Each structure stands twice: as structure tokens, then as C-alpha cells.
Amino acid sequence: MFRTEVIIPHSKRKLGHKDPVFTIGSCFSDCIGNKFRDFKFDVLANPFGTVYNPISIANLLDYAIQNKPPEEDTFLENQGLQANYDFHSSFSALEKETVKKRIELAIDQSNNFLNKTQWLIVTLGTAWVYERLDNGDIVSNCHKLPSRLFNKRLLSQEQIIASLEPKLAKLKELRPDMEVILTVSPVRHIKDTLQHNNVSKSTLRLVCERLVNENSFIQYFPSYEIMMDDLRDYRFYKSDMIHPNADAEDYIWNQFSETYFDRKTLDINAEWAKIRAALNHKPFNPTSKQHQQFIKQTIDKLHQLKNVLPIDEELTQLKGQLV
């Protein structure tokens, strides 16, 4: 025995390709959302960009639930760019109206998707927050404004639960068949120092435990524990020694798959992975008899998945290569 494996109980409810999935939170939500997208699930992955603290996640969910735009005092200008304290820098622009339109589009898209979502995956990144000194609001993004404009502090468990739990309950009320998966980001926030990062992650983990114990529709997936205790070797990190590398992401995705997918979904994913590899194949001679036969065989395999996965684009791509 040369490693410590994280034992994860299988979810009683299983997730399939026809179940809409909404992800929100830190960059791990991007990662797992992209995995869902790669395997042809119906997913809306981090439509507001990466967001790290649970108060801002709750605020964004509230925008989406109510389909309401942010207040005027959440907008700002810095170094010639217009932005919004509650939204990622990818929404920034030279004109304020452009920022507003981008934000309103993301909120509307999220509202529409949440109305059909069956699985909500929330990744909590940090319990450290920055609040504006002018009005006390917690921001999602400081947009490189001077630190003297903010107060940095650690959220308590009670503050996080009081903000996040009502939003999750409201979504459950709107979508009675929705399941929520909470996870803590395995990315360490070393700018807070490792000591304060551990305090932050511990706070988030206790919040997750309380929410799971008090709400039957909320589950916890241990991505943080998998990274820290199972993959506790720097060969599973990118060169910054902070973010999980592709091997770690694949391993965590496989653990997630074994937890939430049934045998049929796992088999479909395995078949699709082979087809994806075939689609990425670069032939030396595209018109050769061998490659043309390869294309036809791949088309036949795609047709077998046509009623399960949205593969029209891939079919069109391959048919265009036939001579």
C-alpha cells in the first residue's frame, strides 16, 4: 500500500447525458465544466467566469434566479476600463453599456438554464474576502484597484451559510428535482500564505459538512481531499506548483465519474473518448484508401451514438472529408 485513497460513496442518484448541469465557482468549476462539455453533456460552465468566495457565488446565483441586473453602484472605472465588482474581468470593456450588455446576457442565459438544470455544482475557493470600505459590500473582483479601498477579512461559517443556503433552497424550490454538489477547490491560495489558506479551506470544508447534513438535496464531492491526500505529489501539479495538472484533472474526473455516472453513461463516455481521439487524428494522406475507410468506420460509430449525444457537427466534419 503506497498511497492513501479517498473512499467516496456512490451517489444514489445518477447523472446522465440528458441531465442539464450548471457549474459555478472557482477555476475547478471551469475544469469540471469543460470535462462535461468534452463528453457532450448538456452543461453551462461558469457563465460568470471564475468566482472564488461563497458570498459572491451566492450573489451571482441571486442575479440568475431573479434575472435582475446588478445595481449601479457595483460598476466602476479603472485605467480606462469599465467593470463591475460582482463580475469577472472578462466582462470588462471600454464602454459601460458594453459591460452591462455582457452581464445582462450572462444573467439571462443563466436564468434560462437554471430553469431546466437538474445538477448544480458549486466549487468554493476561499473564505477570504475583500469588502469595499465605502459601503461594506463584498466584491468578487477588485479589478486591480488599490488595496487601500478594501478591507480583507475571513468569513465565518455562519456568514457563509446565511448567504449561500437560502439561494440553494430557492433553487430547490424552483427546481424540485435539482441536486446540488458542493466541492472545495483543490487549488491553494498561497498569496494568503499557506497558514491562512489552510484556515480558509477548513472553514469552507466545515460549511460544506453542515450544508450536507442539514439538506437532503446537497452532496459533497471531495476534490480537495483527493488532491491533498491521494495525489500528494508535485508531479500532479502544473509548473506553478499550485494548480492540478492534466493528469490530476483526469484522475479527479474519473473519480467523479465513478461516483455519479451509471454503467451506461460510463460506457458511452469510453466510446466517445475513442471517437474523439479518432477525430483528432491527422492523416499523412487524407485521400488514401486506408484513411477513407477509417473515416467511414468512424462515421458508423458516430451513428450508433446519434440518439444519445449531439454529434451532428462531427458527422458533418467527417462527411466533408470523404472523396
TILUM-850816 format. One record per residue (C-alpha): residue number from 1; residue in three letters; x, z, y. Coordinates in steps of 0.5 Angstrom, whole numbers. Each point is the difference from the previous one (the first is absolute). Example, Ala and Ser with C-alpha at 12.3 -4.5 7.8 and 13.67 -1.06 7.14 Angstrom:
# TILUM-850816
ATOM   pos   code      px      pz      py
ATOM     1    ALA      25      16      -9
ATOM     2    SER       2      -2       7
This chain:
# TILUM-850816
ATOM   pos   code      px      pz      py
ATOM     1    MET       0       0       0
ATOM     2    PHE       4      -3       6
ATOM     3    ARG      -6       0       5
ATOM     4    THR      -6       4       3
ATOM     5    GLU      -6      -4      -1
ATOM     6    VAL      -6       2       4
ATOM     7    ILE      -6       0      -4
ATOM     8    ILE      -6      -3       3
ATOM     9    PRO      -7       1      -3
ATOM    10    HIS      -4      -7      -1
ATOM    11    SER      -6      -1       5
ATOM    12    LYS      -7       1      -3
ATOM    13    ARG      -2      -6       5
ATOM    14    LYS       4      -6      -1
ATOM    15    LEU       2      -5       5
ATOM    16    GLY      -1      -8      -1
ATOM    17    HIS       1      -6       4
ATOM    18    LYS      -7      -1       3
ATOM    19    ASP       0       7       3
ATOM    20    PRO       2       0       7
ATOM    21    VAL       6       4       2
ATOM    22    PHE       2       3       7
ATOM    23    THR       6       3       2
ATOM    24    ILE       2       4       6
ATOM    25    GLY       6       4       2
ATOM    26    SER       8       0       0
ATOM    27    CYS       4      -6      -3
ATOM    28    PHE      -1       2      -7
ATOM    29    SER      -7      -3       1
ATOM    30    ASP       3      -6       2
ATOM    31    CYS       4       0      -6
ATOM    32    ILE      -6       1      -5
ATOM    33    GLY      -5      -4       4
ATOM    34    ASN       5      -6      -1
ATOM    35    LYS       0       1      -7
ATOM    36    PHE      -7       0      -1
ATOM    37    ARG       0      -7       4
ATOM    38    ASP       5      -3      -4
ATOM    39    PHE      -4       2      -6
ATOM    40    LYS      -6      -3       3
ATOM    41    PHE      -4       6       1
ATOM    42    ASP      -5       0       6
ATOM    43    VAL       4       4       5
ATOM    44    LEU       0       2       7
ATOM    45    ALA       7       3       1
ATOM    46    ASN       2       4       6
ATOM    47    PRO      -4      -4       5
ATOM    48    PHE       2       4       6
ATOM    49    GLY       7       0      -2
ATOM    50    THR       5       6      -2
ATOM    51    VAL      -3       7       2
ATOM    52    TYR       3       6      -2
ATOM    53    ASN      -3       6       2
ATOM    54    PRO      -7       2      -3
ATOM    55    ILE      -3       1       7
ATOM    56    SER       1      -7       2
ATOM    57    ILE      -2      -2      -7
ATOM    58    ALA      -7       4       1
ATOM    59    ASN      -1      -3       7
ATOM    60    LEU       1      -7      -3
ATOM    61    LEU      -5       1      -5
ATOM    62    ASP      -5       2       5
ATOM    63    TYR       1      -6       4
ATOM    64    ALA      -1      -4      -6
ATOM    65    ILE      -6       4      -2
ATOM    66    GLN      -4       0       6
ATOM    67    ASN       3      -7       2
ATOM    68    LYS       2       2       7
ATOM    69    PRO       6      -2       5
ATOM    70    PRO       5       5       2
ATOM    71    GLU      -1       4       7
ATOM    72    GLU       3      -3       6
ATOM    73    ASP       5       6       0
ATOM    74    THR       3      -2      -6
ATOM    75    PHE       3      -6       3
ATOM    76    LEU       7       0       3
ATOM    77    GLU       5      -5       3
ATOM    78    ASN       8       1      -1
ATOM    79    GLN       5      -5       1
ATOM    80    GLY      -5      -6       2
ATOM    81    LEU      -4       1      -7
ATOM    82    GLN      -7       3       0
ATOM    83    ALA      -1       4      -6
ATOM    84    ASN      -5       6      -3
ATOM    85    TYR       2       7      -2
ATOM    86    ASP      -4      -1      -6
ATOM    87    PHE       3      -6      -3
ATOM    88    HIS       6      -3      -3
ATOM    89    SER       5      -4       5
ATOM    90    SER      -2      -7      -4
ATOM    91    PHE      -7       1       5
ATOM    92    SER       4       0       6
ATOM    93    ALA       0      -6       5
ATOM    94    LEU       2      -2       7
ATOM    95    GLU      -8       0       2
ATOM    96    LYS      -4       6      -1
ATOM    97    GLU      -6      -5      -2
ATOM    98    THR       4      -3      -6
ATOM    99    VAL       1       7      -2
ATOM   100    LYS      -7       2       0
ATOM   101    LYS      -2      -6      -4
ATOM   102    ARG       5       1      -5
ATOM   103    ILE      -2       7      -1
ATOM   104    GLU      -8      -1       0
ATOM   105    LEU       2      -6      -5
ATOM   106    ALA       3       5      -5
ATOM   107    ILE      -5       5       1
ATOM   108    ASP      -6      -5      -1
ATOM   109    GLN       4      -2      -6
ATOM   110    SER       1       7      -3
ATOM   111    ASN      -7       2       1
ATOM   112    ASN      -3      -6      -4
ATOM   113    PHE       5       1      -5
ATOM   114    LEU      -2       7      -1
ATOM   115    ASN      -7      -1      -1
ATOM   116    LYS       2      -3      -6
ATOM   117    THR       6       4      -2
ATOM   118    GLN       0       4      -7
ATOM   119    TRP       7       3       1
ATOM   120    LEU       3       2       6
ATOM   121    ILE       8       2      -1
ATOM   122    VAL       3       5       5
ATOM   123    THR       7       1       1
ATOM   124    LEU       2       6       4
ATOM   125    GLY       7      -1       3
ATOM   126    THR       2       6       5
ATOM   127    ALA      -3       6       2
ATOM   128    TRP       4       0       7
ATOM   129    VAL      -4      -3       5
ATOM   130    TYR       1      -2       8
ATOM   131    GLU      -5       2       5
ATOM   132    ARG      -1      -2       7
ATOM   133    LEU       2       5       5
ATOM   134    ASP      -5      -3       5
ATOM   135    ASN      -6       1      -5
ATOM   136    GLY       2       3      -6
ATOM   137    ASP      -2      -6      -5
ATOM   138    ILE       4      -1      -6
ATOM   139    VAL       3      -7       0
ATOM   140    SER       1      -5      -6
ATOM   141    ASN       6      -3       4
ATOM   142    CYS       4       2       6
ATOM   143    HIS       2      -7       2
ATOM   144    LYS       7       2       2
ATOM   145    LEU      -3       4       6
ATOM   146    PRO       5       5       2
ATOM   147    SER      -1       7      -4
ATOM   148    ARG      -1       4       6
ATOM   149    LEU      -7      -3       0
ATOM   150    PHE      -2       3      -7
ATOM   151    ASN       0       7      -4
ATOM   152    LYS       3      -1      -7
ATOM   153    ARG      -3       5      -5
ATOM   154    LEU      -2       2      -7
ATOM   155    LEU      -7      -1      -2
ATOM   156    SER      -3       6      -4
ATOM   157    GLN      -4      -1      -7
ATOM   158    GLU      -7       2       4
ATOM   159    GLN       1      -5       5
ATOM   160    ILE       1      -6      -4
ATOM   161    ILE      -6       2      -5
ATOM   162    ALA      -4       1       6
ATOM   163    SER       2      -7       3
ATOM   164    LEU       0      -4      -7
ATOM   165    GLU      -5       3      -4
ATOM   166    PRO      -6      -2       4
ATOM   167    LYS       2      -7       0
ATOM   168    LEU       1      -1      -7
ATOM   169    ALA      -7       4      -1
ATOM   170    LYS      -3      -5       5
ATOM   171    LEU       2      -6      -4
ATOM   172    LYS      -2       3      -7
ATOM   173    GLU      -7       1       4
ATOM   174    LEU       0      -8       2
ATOM   175    ARG       3      -2      -7
ATOM   176    PRO      -2       5      -5
ATOM   177    ASP       4      -4      -6
ATOM   178    MET       6       1       4
ATOM   179    GLU       6       3      -3
ATOM   180    VAL       6       3       4
ATOM   181    ILE       7       0      -2
ATOM   182    LEU       5       4       4
ATOM   183    THR       7       0       0
ATOM   184    VAL       6       3       3
ATOM   185    SER       5      -6       3
ATOM   186    PRO       7       1      -4
ATOM   187    VAL       4      -2       6
ATOM   188    ARG       4       5       3
ATOM   189    HIS      -1       1       8
ATOM   190    ILE       8       2       1
ATOM   191    LYS      -1       0       7
ATOM   192    ASP      -4       6       0
ATOM   193    THR       6       3      -4
ATOM   194    LEU       0       1      -8
ATOM   195    GLN      -3       7       1
ATOM   196    HIS      -5      -2       5
ATOM   197    ASN      -2      -6      -5
ATOM   198    ASN      -1       5      -6
ATOM   199    VAL      -4       5       4
ATOM   200    SER      -5      -7       2
ATOM   201    LYS       0      -2      -7
ATOM   202    SER      -2       6      -2
ATOM   203    THR      -6       1       5
ATOM   204    LEU      -2      -7      -2
ATOM   205    ARG       0       2      -7
ATOM   206    LEU      -4       6       1
ATOM   207    VAL      -5      -3       4
ATOM   208    CYS      -1      -6      -6
ATOM   209    GLU      -1       6      -5
ATOM   210    ARG      -5       3       4
ATOM   211    LEU      -4      -6       1
ATOM   212    VAL       0      -2      -7
ATOM   213    ASN      -2       7      -2
ATOM   214    GLU      -6       0       5
ATOM   215    ASN      -2      -7      -1
ATOM   216    SER      -2      -3      -7
ATOM   217    PHE       1      -7       3
ATOM   218    ILE       7       1       2
ATOM   219    GLN       6      -1      -4
ATOM   220    TYR       8       1       1
ATOM   221    PHE       5      -5      -3
ATOM   222    PRO       7       3       0
ATOM   223    SER       4      -6       3
ATOM   224    TYR       4       5       4
ATOM   225    GLU       2       4      -7
ATOM   226    ILE       1      -6      -3
ATOM   227    MET       6      -2       5
ATOM   228    MET       2       7       1
ATOM   229    ASP       0       3      -8
ATOM   230    ASP       0      -6      -4
ATOM   231    LEU       4      -5       4
ATOM   232    ARG       5       5       3
ATOM   233    ASP       6      -5       0
ATOM   234    TYR       2      -4       6
ATOM   235    ARG       0      -6      -4
ATOM   236    PHE      -7       0       1
ATOM   237    TYR       1      -1       8
ATOM   238    LYS       1      -5       5
ATOM   239    SER       7       0       4
ATOM   240    ASP      -3       5       5
ATOM   241    MET      -1       5      -6
ATOM   242    ILE      -7       2       3
ATOM   243    HIS      -5      -6      -3
ATOM   244    PRO      -1      -1      -7
ATOM   245    ASN       3      -7      -2
ATOM   246    ALA      -4      -5      -4
ATOM   247    ASP       2       3      -7
ATOM   248    ALA      -3       6       2
ATOM   249    GLU      -6      -3       3
ATOM   250    ASP      -2      -4      -6
ATOM   251    TYR       1       7      -4
ATOM   252    ILE      -5       3       4
ATOM   253    TRP      -5      -6       0
ATOM   254    ASN       1       0      -8
ATOM   255    GLN      -2       8       0
ATOM   256    PHE      -6      -1       5
ATOM   257    SER      -2      -6      -5
ATOM   258    GLU       0       4      -6
ATOM   259    THR      -4       6       4
ATOM   260    TYR      -5      -5       3
ATOM   261    PHE      -1      -6      -4
ATOM   262    ASP      -3      -1      -7
ATOM   263    ARG       3      -4      -5
ATOM   264    LYS      -4      -7       2
ATOM   265    THR       3       1       7
ATOM   266    LEU       7       1      -2
ATOM   267    ASP       0      -6      -5
ATOM   268    ILE      -3      -4       6
ATOM   269    ASN       6       2       4
ATOM   270    ALA       5      -1      -5
ATOM   271    GLU      -2      -7      -1
ATOM   272    TRP      -1      -1       8
ATOM   273    ALA       8       2       0
ATOM   274    LYS       2      -5      -5
ATOM   275    ILE      -4      -6       4
ATOM   276    ARG       3       3       7
ATOM   277    ALA       7      -1      -3
ATOM   278    ALA      -2      -7      -2
ATOM   279    LEU      -3      -2       7
ATOM   280    ASN       7       3       3
ATOM   281    HIS       4      -5      -5
ATOM   282    LYS       4      -5       4
ATOM   283    PRO       1      -6      -5
ATOM   284    PHE       6      -4       0
ATOM   285    ASN      -4      -7      -1
ATOM   286    PRO      -8       1       2
ATOM   287    THR      -2      -6      -3
ATOM   288    SER       4       1      -6
ATOM   289    LYS      -5       0      -7
ATOM   290    GLN       2       7      -1
ATOM   291    HIS      -2       2       7
ATOM   292    GLN      -6      -3       0
ATOM   293    GLN      -2       3      -7
ATOM   294    PHE       2       6       3
ATOM   295    ILE      -5      -1       6
ATOM   296    LYS      -6      -2      -5
ATOM   297    GLN       1       6      -4
ATOM   298    THR       0       5       6
ATOM   299    ILE      -6      -3       2
ATOM   300    ASP      -3       1      -6
ATOM   301    LYS       2       7       0
ATOM   302    LEU      -3       1       7
ATOM   303    HIS      -7      -3      -2
ATOM   304    GLN       0       6      -5
ATOM   305    LEU       0       5       6
ATOM   306    LYS      -4      -4       4
ATOM   307    ASN      -6       4      -1
ATOM   308    VAL       4       7       1
ATOM   309    LEU       5      -2       6
ATOM   310    PRO      -1      -4       6
ATOM   311    ILE       5      -6      -2
ATOM   312    ASP      -2      -6       4
ATOM   313    GLU       6       0       4
ATOM   314    GLU       5       0      -5
ATOM   315    LEU      -4      -5      -4
ATOM   316    THR       0      -5       6
ATOM   317    GLN       7       1       1
ATOM   318    LEU       2      -2      -8
ATOM   319    LYS      -5      -6       0
ATOM   320    GLY       4      -2       6
ATOM   321    GLN       6       0      -4
ATOM   322    LEU      -3      -5      -5
ATOM   323    VAL       2      -7      -1
